[in-house]
Amino acid sequence: MDRKLDNSIFILPRELNIAVVESLKKDLLKYIEKNHSIDLDGSMVEQVDASGIQLVLSAQKSCVAAAKSFTVTNVSNEFRRVFEVTGILDILEE
């Protein structure tokens, strides 16, 4: 897959949609469990649907519940556009 997991950054795939969310969720939960500071890199994202939005919000909620820091960095234009249109970008930047 397009994504990469390392100790500091979780790189989101090119497509953040229903086709990949289930397997991505498993990897993301492992990443959240193993790291204290959660950084999602959105630079590769070219397509986002409602399930992708839900995944990012769920990750943020899991981090808040576990008292872990959560950031989304290097967002692509499409990622920014979708999250701005839905009003969610403000929530992620809190």
Buried (B, 14 or more C-beta within 10 A) or exposed (E): EEBEEEEEBBBBBBBBBEBBBEEBBEBBEEBBEEBEEBBBBBEBBEBBBEBBBEBBBBBBEBBEEEEBEBBBEBBBEBBBEBBEEEEBBEEBEE
